[in-house]
Amino acid sequence: MDLLDELQKQVLCGDGAIGTLLLEQGILLERCFEELCVIEPERIEKIHLEYIGAGARIIKTNTFGGNAVRLARFGLEKRVEEINGAAARIARRTALGKAIYVAGSVGPLGLTADEARDRGIDRGDCFREQIGALLEGGVDLIFFETFTDLEEMEIAFQARREIDDGLAICSFAGSPDGRLAAGTLLVEGFAKLRELNAQMVGVNCVSPEEIVQLIPPGPGDYLLSAYPNAGYPTSHEGRLLYPSRPEDLAKVARRLIAGGARLVGGCCGTTPKHIASIAAEIAGMQEK
């Protein structure tokens, strides 16, 4: 059974945050988190294993900022293939022999269309380079996450389609009023991606309260994913504290699943404990 077939039959649990866990472990915000896949692979492997142990069936690679534009901030723009390949192989190792799917995490480039034009950057080429390296490293699917601009998501999704027709999850970060940063309605973004034959769309990196409002009831012709944050963080003695408890996210997961979500995980501030609570809620609902 492949992932799409399984998602049609049952709800699956995704993993949680990597970046905020690394911050909790003392990794500085100024560091390149993706480079840790090369210089500290054991650290990233341990995080994947903790999420698998918590009940995640889909884990994402530590490559959210693994494109040439974001890596250039650290002088690593020539190492896209190396870093993404290493990340994919780490995740693949942790999934070996288990019923786990590995998703290659791809985030936005972090620049506007005008900035890309002024700098002579071909956004499609940037996405193709990263996606190709992830697929070569052995990921099962591509997870586009935290996109706030429909045009950029279209470019990224088309780049994936130019390589092959494998599965991609297209997930936006929207505002509480249901719009993307440029003003596009989230539901319009979903509809446009459906026209492009995207099999799965969703929302991530918003609060639990907001995501329940942003995820519409499933229309039946595509699948929905939902990855809420653990609430809005507050700063305390140099640390970001996220207020949502594991049991809080379990209750949110129940509401999301009732609304049509077929894949539920966590974004910023979530930990293996949050994912364990979500996984238990999913299992309890599907036993009834």
Summary of the structure (lengths in Angstrom):
residues: 288
radius of gyration: 17.5
end to end distance: 22.7
largest distance: 56.3
contacts: 1027
relative contact order: 0.14
helix: 49%
strand: 16%
